[in-house]
Amino acid sequence: MPGSLGELDSLGLSGSEIRFHGKTLISLVAKAQALPEEALPEPC
């Protein structure tokens, strides 16, 4: 899971996508990682 804006770049996001949405994406990843395992959906 990406934890920095630089890691988003390595995933192939464009510079403009990272500038506009990078902080939001990093925040969402952090929130998801903080969830307990039982709160996550079952894999398909």
C-alpha positions as CSV (number, residue, x, y, z in Angstrom):
1,M,0.0,0.0,0.0
2,P,1.3,3.4,-0.9
3,G,2.3,5.5,2.1
4,S,3.8,8.5,0.3
5,L,3.3,10.7,-2.7
6,G,6.5,9.2,-4.2
7,E,5.0,5.7,-4.0
8,L,2.0,6.8,-5.9
9,D,4.3,7.8,-8.7
10,S,5.8,4.4,-8.8
11,L,2.3,2.9,-9.2
12,G,1.9,4.8,-12.5
13,L,-0.2,7.8,-11.5
14,S,0.5,10.9,-13.5
15,G,2.0,14.0,-11.9
16,S,-1.3,15.9,-12.2
17,E,-3.3,13.0,-10.6
18,I,-0.8,13.0,-7.7
19,R,-1.0,16.8,-7.2
20,F,-4.8,16.9,-7.2
21,H,-5.6,13.6,-5.4
22,G,-2.4,12.3,-3.8
23,K,-3.0,13.5,-0.3
24,T,-6.6,12.2,-0.4
25,L,-5.4,8.8,-1.6
26,I,-2.7,8.5,1.1
27,S,-5.3,9.5,3.7
28,L,-7.7,6.8,2.5
29,V,-5.0,4.1,2.5
30,A,-4.1,5.1,6.1
31,K,-7.7,4.9,7.2
32,A,-8.1,1.5,5.5
33,Q,-4.9,0.1,7.2
34,A,-6.3,1.2,10.6
35,L,-9.4,-0.9,10.2
36,P,-9.6,-4.2,12.2
37,E,-9.3,-7.3,10.1
38,E,-12.9,-8.3,10.8
39,A,-14.2,-5.0,9.4
40,L,-12.7,-5.8,6.0
41,P,-14.9,-7.5,3.2
42,E,-14.2,-11.1,2.3
43,P,-12.1,-11.5,-0.8
44,C,-13.8,-12.5,-4.0
